[in-house]
Amino acid sequence: MNTTNQVIVITGGAGGIGQACARTFKDQPIIITDYSQDSVDKTVATLAKEGFRVSGIGCDITNKEDIKKLTSFVSEAGTLKALVHTAGVSGSAKDLQKVYTIDLVATELLIDAFYELATEGSVAILMSSMMAHTVPANKVYDDALANPQAADSFDTVSQQVNNNADTMYNFVKRGVQLLMHKNAEKWGEKGARIVTVSPGVIETPMALKASEEHPERMKMLKEATPLKRNGQPEEVADVVHFLVSDAARFINSTDILVDGGVLQNIKKMM
Ligand SMILES: NC(=O)c1ccc[n+]([C@@H]2O[C@H](COP(=O)([O-])OP(=O)(O)OC[C@H]3O[C@@H](n4cnc5c(N)ncnc54)[C@H](O)[C@@H]3O)[C@@H](O)[C@H]2O)c1
């Protein structure tokens, strides 16, 4: 194992927020991972040209064997400074099981696999969503969300979402926050932190797709944002960069909302 390099691993590294996060780490070794090797290779080539210390490996985060290859790749490259987990799909996936598996089950697989690499000063930053904050606490489905690999979890959560993949997305993003809290003690024993970040509407390929599907809703969200605009991926990336830095060394087991203030207004409309 190479112990001198403090590596930043970015899942969804070919995506909008993932790539923006990568660009904030100018002087640190970065490992990009994403679903397709081709998109990883293209992203690595682009970032290398811009002067970043970057390498990459394809990984379907729902596949345990792929995750094993990813963690081996990371431990050969150095010690884990940060896992920045941005890979995910929105409700546009239209498939409850797909949203549940990619956004929630795979998040738990990554937390567990990267726990093995975490040491003092490591941090895991997981993308949740402001929409997670619209799902109230509830004993029954919270237990299911916090244990997404349990046999009856998917069925328990599905019963709440009225066969709507957008609603499933809101629930599983709440689940990401519950997983973060659940793992804080364990990570803390190593001197490692774990936090979530909840973006509002951020102009990436994911949000563009949502805009095409629900133009009225997206327009309403922009108007309900006190800043009267959507966010840019760089505005989430800057927060992620701060959370990785030493300046954030006592920020732990919490969610950071990066939404331009819209959530407070969404709650008033509910
Ligand atoms: N853009 C927004 O408005 C917004 C708002 C709230 C939360 N988020 C969250 O932020 C994160 C990043 O979103 P984005 O807007 O950058 O989306 P994006 O679609 O640009 O990027 C997501 C990336 O995840 C990858 N991915 C999907 N399934 C995968 C799998 N099984 N294995 C490996 N990689 C996979 C995709 O290939 C893609 O590159 C997501 O978790 C999303 O839910 C985004």
Ligand as a Chemical Component Dictionary entry (heavy atoms), coordinates in Angstrom:
data_LIG
# 
_chem_comp.id                   LIG 
_chem_comp.type                 NON-POLYMER 
_chem_comp.pdbx_formal_charge   0 
_chem_comp.three_letter_code    LIG 
# 
loop_
_chem_comp_atom.comp_id 
_chem_comp_atom.atom_id 
_chem_comp_atom.alt_atom_id 
_chem_comp_atom.type_symbol 
_chem_comp_atom.charge 
_chem_comp_atom.model_Cartn_x 
_chem_comp_atom.model_Cartn_y 
_chem_comp_atom.model_Cartn_z 
_chem_comp_atom.pdbx_ordinal 
LIG N1  N1  N 0  -28.685 17.583 -9.991  1  
LIG C1  C1  C 0  -29.550 17.804 -9.011  2  
LIG O1  O1  O 0  -30.407 18.688 -9.100  3  
LIG C2  C2  C 0  -29.482 16.995 -7.744  4  
LIG C3  C3  C 0  -30.316 17.369 -6.673  5  
LIG C4  C4  C 0  -30.280 16.649 -5.498  6  
LIG C5  C5  C 0  -29.436 15.555 -5.381  7  
LIG N2  N2  N 1  -28.640 15.194 -6.425  8  
LIG C6  C6  C 0  -27.779 14.012 -6.242  9  
LIG O2  O2  O 0  -26.427 14.329 -6.570  10 
LIG C7  C7  C 0  -25.794 13.177 -7.130  11 
LIG C8  C8  C 0  -25.135 13.541 -8.455  12 
LIG O3  O3  O 0  -26.131 13.969 -9.345  13 
LIG P1  P1  P 0  -25.819 14.678 -10.746 14 
LIG O4  O4  O 0  -26.815 15.730 -10.899 15 
LIG O5  O5  O -1 -24.370 14.968 -10.840 16 
LIG O6  O6  O 0  -26.237 13.494 -11.735 17 
LIG P2  P2  P 0  -25.524 12.949 -13.063 18 
LIG O7  O7  O 0  -26.565 12.124 -13.716 19 
LIG O8  O8  O 0  -24.861 14.050 -13.800 20 
LIG O9  O9  O 0  -24.385 12.002 -12.451 21 
LIG C9  C9  C 0  -24.674 10.790 -11.802 22 
LIG C10 C10 C 0  -23.620 9.778  -12.213 23 
LIG O10 O10 O 0  -23.895 8.550  -11.528 24 
LIG C11 C11 C 0  -23.551 7.492  -12.404 25 
LIG N3  N3  N 0  -24.224 6.247  -12.036 26 
LIG C12 C12 C 0  -25.548 5.978  -12.114 27 
LIG N4  N4  N 0  -25.762 4.685  -11.769 28 
LIG C13 C13 C 0  -24.548 4.137  -11.476 29 
LIG C14 C14 C 0  -24.121 2.839  -11.075 30 
LIG N5  N5  N 0  -24.985 1.826  -10.897 31 
LIG N6  N6  N 0  -22.800 2.638  -10.867 32 
LIG C15 C15 C 0  -21.914 3.650  -11.043 33 
LIG N7  N7  N 0  -22.254 4.897  -11.432 34 
LIG C16 C16 C 0  -23.565 5.129  -11.646 35 
LIG C17 C17 C 0  -23.977 7.992  -13.783 36 
LIG O11 O11 O 0  -23.324 7.279  -14.817 37 
LIG C18 C18 C 0  -23.636 9.469  -13.722 38 
LIG O12 O12 O 0  -22.362 9.743  -14.292 39 
LIG C19 C19 C 0  -26.887 12.098 -7.246  40 
LIG O13 O13 O 0  -26.787 11.234 -6.145  41 
LIG C20 C20 C 0  -28.169 12.902 -7.173  42 
LIG O14 O14 O 0  -29.244 12.142 -6.664  43 
LIG C21 C21 C 0  -28.644 15.893 -7.609  44 
# 
loop_
_chem_comp_bond.comp_id 
_chem_comp_bond.atom_id_1 
_chem_comp_bond.atom_id_2 
_chem_comp_bond.value_order 
_chem_comp_bond.pdbx_ordinal 
LIG N1  C1  SING 1  
LIG C1  O1  DOUB 2  
LIG C1  C2  SING 3  
LIG C2  C3  SING 4  
LIG C2  C21 DOUB 5  
LIG C3  C4  DOUB 6  
LIG C4  C5  SING 7  
LIG C5  N2  DOUB 8  
LIG N2  C6  SING 9  
LIG N2  C21 SING 10 
LIG C6  O2  SING 11 
LIG C6  C20 SING 12 
LIG O2  C7  SING 13 
LIG C7  C8  SING 14 
LIG C7  C19 SING 15 
LIG C8  O3  SING 16 
LIG O3  P1  SING 17 
LIG P1  O4  DOUB 18 
LIG P1  O5  SING 19 
LIG P1  O6  SING 20 
LIG O6  P2  SING 21 
LIG P2  O7  DOUB 22 
LIG P2  O8  SING 23 
LIG P2  O9  SING 24 
LIG O9  C9  SING 25 
LIG C9  C10 SING 26 
LIG C10 O10 SING 27 
LIG C10 C18 SING 28 
LIG O10 C11 SING 29 
LIG C11 N3  SING 30 
LIG C11 C17 SING 31 
LIG N3  C12 SING 32 
LIG N3  C16 SING 33 
LIG C12 N4  DOUB 34 
LIG N4  C13 SING 35 
LIG C13 C14 SING 36 
LIG C13 C16 DOUB 37 
LIG C14 N5  SING 38 
LIG C14 N6  DOUB 39 
LIG N6  C15 SING 40 
LIG C15 N7  DOUB 41 
LIG N7  C16 SING 42 
LIG C17 O11 SING 43 
LIG C17 C18 SING 44 
LIG C18 O12 SING 45 
LIG C19 O13 SING 46 
LIG C19 C20 SING 47 
LIG C20 O14 SING 48 
# 
